[in-house]
Amino acid sequence: MRKAKVYMHDHWAGTLFESEEGFVFAYEESFLQTANIEAISLTLPLSVEAYKSATMFPFFDGLIPEGWLLDIAEKNWKIRETDRMGLLMACCKDCIGAVSIIAEV
């Protein structure tokens, strides 16, 4: 199982897990209790219940680079284009916008 911490404006918002069954995203309890917080995505509204999907959630998949940037990532880190979790963890530590993904080892 691979997992990554998801940060929103430098605050730990939740954790994304990948297993043989698919993907799970769960908001961190302390994040949900913070005043004036917003969801990381309209497709992943704030919830104490975990979100589950057989494939990578579209919001997270959209953070992964495309085109020539994807080619560079695949060649430099030797990650297959189909390894969406690997690409997300390698390429999305410092995304444009509010959300960052940090691989948890």
N, C-alpha and C positions, 0 to 999 in steps of 0.2 A: 504494500500500500504506500502510495506517495501522498504527501500533503504539503500544503502551502498556506501561509498566513496571508490574509487579505487585509490591506490597510486602506483606510479612507481618511484623507487629510492627515496622515501620520498617526492615526488612531487605529488600533487593532480592531477591525470590524468583524472578522469571522475567519473561518478555516474552510479551505477547499480540499476535499479528499478524493483520491482516485483509487478504485479497487477493481477487481475483476468484474464486478456487477455494474460498474459505471462510476458516476460522480455524485458527491454529496457536498452541499454548501450549507454551513450553519453559522448564523450570527453568534458572536460572542456575547454572553449574558451581560457582562459589564458594559459593552457597547450599547446594548438595547436599553440599559438603565440610564444612559447619559442624556442630559437635557438637550433639546434642539438638534437631535441627530437626523440624518436623512439616510435613506436606503442607498446601497451602492449602485442600484439600478432600478428602474421602474418595473423590470421583469423579475426582480428579486426583492419584493417589498419586505419591510421589517417584520420579522416573525420569530417566535421562539421555536417553531417547528423547523426542522431541517428540510432543505430542498433536495430532491433526488432526481437524477436523470441518467438514462442509459448512455447518452453522449455528452460531450462538453457543453455546458450552458452557453447559449449564444452570446450573452454579455461577455463572458471570459474569452470565448473564441474570437470575439471582435477586437480584443486587446492585442492579439498576436499579429506581428507585422506581416505584410504581404509583399508580393513582387520581389524586387531586387534585395530588399532588406531581409525577407524570408530566406532568399538564396544565401545571403551572407551568414545568417544564423545557422542554417543547415550545414554549411561547409565548415564554419569555424568551430561549432560545438558538436558537429557530427550527430545531429538530431534529425530524424526522419520527419517529413512534413505531416505524416499521420500521427505522430506523437505529440498531440496537442498539449497535454499536461507538461511534457518536457520543454516544449517551446515556450509555454506560458511562464514556467519557472525560470527559464534562462533569459528570456527577453523582456519581461515585464516588471523588473525591479524598480524601474524609474520611468513609468509611462507618462505620456502627456495627459493631464487631467488629475483627478482626485484620487484614483485608485492605483495601488501598487501591490505587486505579488512577490512575496518573499518565500523561497523554498525552505521547508523545514527538514533538516537532516536527521 
